[in-house]
Amino acid sequence: MPIIQNWLPPTEENYQTILSIWKWFPVAASLQWMISWYGMGKTSVTSRFNVPGRIGWMVMECPGFLTLLYIMNTLPAQQGIADLPWQNKVLAGLFVIHYSYRAVLYPWIQPSMSPLHIIMMLFAACFQVFNATSIGSWLAAYGPTTQDDWAAQLAPFPTLQFSLGIAIFYLGLAANYYHDDELREIRRREIARQERISSQSGGKARVDKHYEIPQAGLFKIMLYPHYFVEWVEWFGFYVAAGWTCVPARLFVVNEIAAMLPRAVSGKKWYKEKFGEEKIRGKWAVIPGVW
């Protein structure tokens, strides 16, 4: 039974309408260049509208893979498709692998998480639903649905292009895990330090916000490599889906549009907190550019 008749999952006409709207996301995201407020993470502030970090994170991230799984399990039958090619299933699997980590595991392995504003949570959840609906619909019915379709989609070297895309995706995914854990390690070290102090004084260690300038991996040359490698990850997905896959292309473009302003403003935050000298020689997120 459809969650929203003709929209979730969408008819092909409504799918095209969703894509038409989704193409304009960078315009909305560009407002971040003019607004300094960002109610989550290191710039989170006290508000009656804040949501506990772990819960808010799951609420805003889980709609993505849940929406995609729902569409993959309902739309093919509605469109008379008995079975999807293995490529569709692999790409859907990659999406779920990423978000199983990002939406479910990530918030619970963080040593601590700042609260986030309910507006940020709702906007991010809308991003997830739009993105998953466009990608899921393409994979479930409105993209290639036969092996011949895939041969044409990735011509002239379908196996090579698909394999290359998957390799790029996993490279980005592994790098994402690595740099996320480096950020966690900063908090873990501080917790261990506070516990040593507390054990001597008889108090209790508590670390809600503690920041350092990370130095491992790509942090040596940029401040937000975890953003950069996530873009690499989804570029690999786009390569594997084929250059004419509009939803995959929009995902890359819209992620950059959403995250680039945060990285640039984040560099200003690091500069104000630690000083120009401490971040000298480090780019925000794109080496040689920004």
Residue pairs with C-beta under 8 A, 6 or more apart in sequence:
2 8
2 9
2 74
3 70
6 14
7 14
8 67
8 70
8 71
8 133
9 70
9 71
9 74
9 75
9 78
9 133
9 136
9 137
9 140
10 17
10 18
10 133
10 137
12 141
12 142
15 133
15 134
15 137
15 138
15 142
18 130
18 133
18 134
18 137
19 134
19 246
19 247
19 250
21 130
22 130
22 131
22 134
22 247
22 250
22 254
23 250
25 127
25 130
25 250
25 254
25 257
25 258
26 253
26 254
26 257
29 254
29 257
29 258
29 261
30 257
30 261
32 38
32 258
32 261
32 262
32 265
33 261
36 265
37 43
38 120
38 262
38 265
39 45
39 47
39 50
39 116
39 117
39 119
39 120
40 53
40 56
40 114
40 115
40 116
40 117
40 120
41 114
41 116
42 114
42 209
42 211
42 266
42 269
43 269
44 50
44 53
44 114
44 115
44 116
44 117
47 115
47 117
49 117
49 118
49 119
50 115
50 116
50 117
50 118
51 59
51 115
51 116
51 117
51 118
51 121
52 113
52 115
53 107
53 110
53 112
53 113
53 114
53 115
53 116
54 107
54 108
54 110
54 113
56 115
56 116
56 118
56 120
56 121
57 103
57 106
57 107
57 113
57 116
58 103
58 104
58 107
59 121
59 125
60 116
60 120
60 121
60 122
60 124
60 125
60 128
61 99
61 102
61 103
61 106
61 124
61 128
62 99
62 103
62 104
62 128
63 125
63 128
63 129
63 132
64 95
64 99
64 103
64 128
64 129
64 131
64 132
65 95
65 96
65 98
65 99
65 100
65 103
65 132
66 132
67 128
67 129
67 132
67 133
67 136
68 92
68 95
68 96
68 132
68 135
68 136
68 139
69 92
69 96
69 136
70 136
71 132
71 133
71 136
71 137
71 140
72 84
72 92
72 136
72 139
72 140
74 140
75 136
75 137
75 140
75 141
76 82
76 83
76 84
76 140
76 141
76 145
78 141
79 140
79 141
81 140
81 141
81 145
84 139
84 140
84 145
85 144
85 145
85 146
85 147
85 149
85 150
87 144
87 150
87 162
87 240
88 139
88 140
88 143
88 144
88 145
90 166
90 240
91 139
91 237
91 240
91 241
92 136
92 139
94 166
94 169
94 237
94 240
95 132
95 135
95 237
97 173
98 173
98 233
101 177
106 180
107 113
109 184
110 184
110 187
111 184
111 187
111 188
111 191
111 207
112 187
112 207
112 208
112 209
114 208
114 209
127 254
127 258
131 247
131 250
131 251
131 254
134 246
134 247
134 250
134 251
135 247
135 248
135 251
137 247
138 241
138 245
138 246
138 247
138 248
143 149
143 153
143 241
143 245
144 150
144 152
144 153
144 242
150 158
150 162
151 158
153 241
153 242
153 244
153 245
154 161
154 162
154 242
161 239
161 240
161 242
162 240
164 236
164 239
164 240
165 236
165 237
165 238
165 239
165 240
165 241
166 236
166 240
167 236
168 232
168 233
168 235
168 236
168 239
169 233
169 234
169 236
169 237
169 240
170 236
171 232
171 233
171 236
172 229
172 230
172 231
172 232
172 233
172 234
172 235
172 236
173 233
175 217
175 218
175 225
175 229
175 232
175 233
176 226
176 229
176 230
176 233
178 217
179 214
179 216
179 217
179 218
179 219
179 225
179 226
179 229
180 226
182 214
182 216
182 217
182 219
183 214
183 226
186 210
186 211
186 212
186 214
187 207
187 210
190 207
190 210
191 205
191 207
194 205
194 206
194 207
195 205
197 203
197 205
198 204
198 205
211 273
213 219
213 223
213 270
213 274
213 278
213 279
213 282
217 225
218 225
218 228
218 229
219 225
220 282
221 281
221 282
221 283
221 287
222 228
222 282
222 283
222 284
222 285
222 286
222 287
223 263
223 266
223 267
223 270
223 279
223 282
223 283
223 284
223 285
224 259
224 262
224 263
224 266
224 267
224 284
224 285
225 285
227 259
227 260
227 262
227 263
227 285
228 285
228 286
230 255
230 259
231 252
231 255
231 256
231 259
234 248
234 251
234 252
234 255
235 252
237 248
237 251
238 245
238 248
238 249
238 251
238 252
241 247
241 248
242 248
243 249
259 285
260 285
260 286
260 290
263 284
263 285
263 290
264 284
264 285
264 290
266 284
267 279
267 282
267 284
270 278
270 279
271 279
283 289
283 290
284 290
